[in-house]
Amino acid sequence: MTRTFKISLLSGKRSSGAIMAELSLEDLVANLTRYHAQETKDGPSWSPIVWTDGKRASDNFECASALVYDLDWDTREDREDLMDALGVALEREGVAYVIHETYTANRYRLVIPLAHDLHARNYQDVLFQMRDRLGLTGNEDKQAVDLARLFFLPAHPPGETRTAAYEPGELYDPGVMMRLYGAMPDLVPPAPSAGPIDLSAINGNAELKKALAGKLTIPVGERHDTLFRLIGELTRQNTHLAKDWASAWPVIEAILLRCCEGVSGDWIAEAEADCHRSWKDLAPQALVTQGMKTIIDVVAPEPVAADKAWETQLQLDKAGAPKANAFNAGIILGGHPAFKGFIRFNELLRRSEVLGGALYLRNPEGRNTHEGNLDFVLRTWLEQHYHISVDQRTCGAAILAVAKRNSYNPVRDYLWGLEWDGTPRVEDALMNFCHCTGNLDYIRAISTKFFVGAVARALMPGCKVDTVLVLRGPQGTGKTSFIEALAGEWYTTCSGRVDNKDTVLQATESWFVELSELSSMSKSSVEQMRGFITLREDRIRIPYATYTEAFPRRCVFVGTTNDERPLIDSEGNRRYWVVEAGEINIPGIRKWRDQLFAEAVEMLAEFNRGNERFRWWFTPEEQKISDAENELFLAEDVLQAAVDDWTQYELDRPERMTMAQVIRQVCKLQPERVMNERGIMKRIRSCLRKAKWVEKRLARGPTVFVPPAPESTQ
């Protein structure tokens, strides 16, 4: 299970109330190495220590997730010498760490993430012992050992710069140090399990229902994300399970046992602590301060009054009025009836959506009039109703953060909501609906792999799907309509110019992407497309985000062409599955679409249980058949034809030829063209290999090519 780090977040040094957050290592590092400008040192703060109920006090210590040292040196010479020594010591320990310059220039902070959370009675011992091993005695800030100490997040005065660095390594195991010094650490124990409950009484969406019924197989690599999603749905739809871990754990344990094949009792025990942390992620909240965004997870307090509990989290000024800050904007967005439950995040489109409330105004076309300027609408609403002014960018980031705690994927929800009637249709779909002709066994294999691959990309984003189904047939047979009928609202078309950012963005916001008229693409466009379809993630900066994120690919590609020989990329033809299509039965596709995908979902589940029959890529033996089938659709290569003719008919041939001789005598090309045309040398080598020429490097002299003997071509 992925390690997450519990930390406390505070608005500043005078704040006594903290919000507990659980961050991944990547997010923790990002927030400790990303700076923002501010006029004074006081600002957003954090601590590796979590205090009970968020009340910051030395005697209220609950657990700690990292060791932190403030490093102070008197002179520049001391700093340089001691930094070198510290670097050597850290390299010896082999641990991951972050070191960043503080608001005060030439002062540094060292953060060492722990492999396990520590209790209060061990934290200071481990802190001192690591200090001694690193040789920091006398150079660290003594206040850093204060269990109520907070640390400012990285910031710098306007116009200045600061430095920060992250060194990957092993997460530091405090148990190793405690054993070395003759003691064992008190690690935070998981919550005890409760007895079984009635699973049929649990509310939830289609995916959760499948999990509870044991019809959902969770692959090993998807367990953390899928369980996090299921636990989120469980707590949203079942209030009593959101309040009591002892009641929730038996349900989660049942999901683990039914959906994670091959797990042992020891694995379940280890997973319990991680699931407990995920369960506590009930009310994530956003902290957005001067361009810095951190998604934090708030442990929801018990209600103090109906529908008013959220107001107790607002930060107030001395007059008792809400402060004008990003934190309060997030609290209002997440709790006020004008916004609560109306904001969600579409994982496919990667954007926030508003379903109603103060940010929604329906236009005659049924769309939200405010779409595109939600940040401005929120800003004016806050000024009107709370008399607080928050800048527009912060409003947009707050909307995004609140939306992300209510994420959904429309394609995934559609697929999990399907029920297969048990009648097989997928294997013969291309023949029955597209009237494909040719090698029927090959077409059946393609049909199955195409549908399973499409479902895999939707339910297991980022999985490898680097092949393209290509429908070849006369114009007007319904090739594009076939793709549109399958994709529904999640269809788009791509012209082949994948070097255009907008085209790429549009393509990756869909489930099915049509590549129209493949044969009309230039050689360079085909090569770009080959690289594009093999990607498993796309790096995009979504609106209101301050950084580029990696989003796993969720789409599949389908090509259409009227050309009898559409394949022009001899190097990448293995990625294309070309079938000869006739008149396509569009009404039939629309009628049976749901059942086709429902069956494909079951096939994917079988694959995840170990049934290799439903893999969505070719075995080496199947690939040979596919290569042979593709030869029927391969456009004539003039270079290959020249090489083949020479090889077959030239009887008076030399024993070997240089590349220059091949270019002039075999390919009949001018050297100037070869020098100016990119990639042609690579194509010539490929043609020679196909014609069974042998490339040899001489001990002295140039590389030569040996043609086959004339009789070998007869």
HELIX and SHEET records of a PDB file:
HELIX    1   1 LEU A   25  THR A   33  1                                   9    
HELIX    2   2 THR A   52  GLY A   54  5                                   3    
HELIX    3   3 SER A   58  ASN A   60  5                                   3    
HELIX    4   4 ARG A   76  GLU A   93  1                                  18    
HELIX    5   5 ALA A  120  LEU A  134  1                                  15    
HELIX    6   6 LYS A  142  VAL A  145  5                                   4    
HELIX    7   7 PRO A  174  LEU A  180  1                                   7    
HELIX    8   8 LEU A  199  ALA A  201  5                                   3    
HELIX    9   9 ALA A  206  LEU A  212  1                                   7    
HELIX   10  10 VAL A  220  GLU A  222  5                                   3    
HELIX   11  11 ARG A  223  GLN A  237  1                                  15    
HELIX   12  12 THR A  239  LYS A  243  1                                   5    
HELIX   13  13 TRP A  245  CYS A  259  1                                  15    
HELIX   14  14 GLY A  265  TRP A  279  1                                  15    
HELIX   15  15 ALA A  309  GLN A  313  5                                   5    
HELIX   16  16 ALA A  326  GLY A  335  1                                  10    
HELIX   17  17 GLY A  357  LEU A  359  5                                   3    
HELIX   18  18 LEU A  374  TYR A  386  1                                  13    
HELIX   19  19 GLN A  392  LYS A  404  1                                  13    
HELIX   20  20 PRO A  410  TRP A  416  1                                   7    
HELIX   21  21 ALA A  429  CYS A  434  1                                   6    
HELIX   22  22 LEU A  440  LEU A  459  1                                  20    
HELIX   23  23 LYS A  479  ALA A  487  1                                   9    
HELIX   24  24 LYS A  501  ALA A  507  1                                   7    
HELIX   25  25 LEU A  518  SER A  520  5                                   3    
HELIX   26  26 LYS A  523  ILE A  533  1                                  11    
HELIX   27  27 ASN A  573  ARG A  575  5                                   3    
HELIX   28  28 ILE A  586  ASN A  608  1                                  23    
HELIX   29  29 GLU A  612  PHE A  614  5                                   3    
HELIX   30  30 PRO A  620  ASN A  630  1                                  11    
HELIX   31  31 GLU A  631  PHE A  633  5                                   3    
HELIX   32  32 VAL A  638  TYR A  649  1                                  12    
HELIX   33  33 MET A  659  GLN A  661  1                                   3    
HELIX   34  34 VAL A  662  VAL A  666  3                                   5    
HELIX   35  35 PRO A  671  ASN A  676  1                                   6    
HELIX   36  36 ILE A  680  LYS A  690  1                                  11    
HELIX   37  37 PRO A  710  THR A  713  5                                   4    
SHEET    1   A 4 ILE A  19  SER A  24  0                                        
SHEET    2   A 4 THR A   4  LEU A  10 -1                                        
SHEET    3   A 4 SER A  45  SER A  47 -1                                        
SHEET    4   A 4 PHE A 151  PHE A 152 -1                                        
SHEET    1   B 2 HIS A  36  ALA A  37  0                                        
SHEET    2   B 2 ALA A 155  HIS A 156  1                                        
SHEET    1   C 5 ILE A  49  TRP A  51  0                                        
SHEET    2   C 5 PHE A  61  LEU A  71 -1                                        
SHEET    3   C 5 TYR A 108  LEU A 118 -1                                        
SHEET    4   C 5 TYR A  97  GLU A 101 -1                                        
SHEET    5   C 5 ALA A 164  GLU A 167 -1                                        
SHEET    1   D 2 ALA A 283  THR A 289  0                                        
SHEET    2   D 2 MET A 292  VAL A 298 -1                                        
SHEET    1   E 3 ARG A 351  VAL A 354  0                                        
SHEET    2   E 3 ILE A 343  ASN A 346 -1                                        
SHEET    3   E 3 SER A 407  TYR A 408  1                                        
SHEET    1   F 5 TYR A 491  CYS A 494  0                                        
SHEET    2   F 5 PHE A 512  SER A 516  1                                        
SHEET    3   F 5 VAL A 556  THR A 561  1                                        
SHEET    4   F 5 VAL A 468  ARG A 472  1                                        
SHEET    5   F 5 TYR A 576  GLU A 580  1                                        
SHEET    1   G 2 GLU A 537  ILE A 540  0                                        
SHEET    2   G 2 GLU A 549  PRO A 552 -1                                        
SHEET    1   H 3 MET A 657  THR A 658  0                                        
SHEET    2   H 3 THR A 703  VAL A 706 -1                                        
SHEET    3   H 3 VAL A 694  ARG A 697 -1                                        
END                                                                             
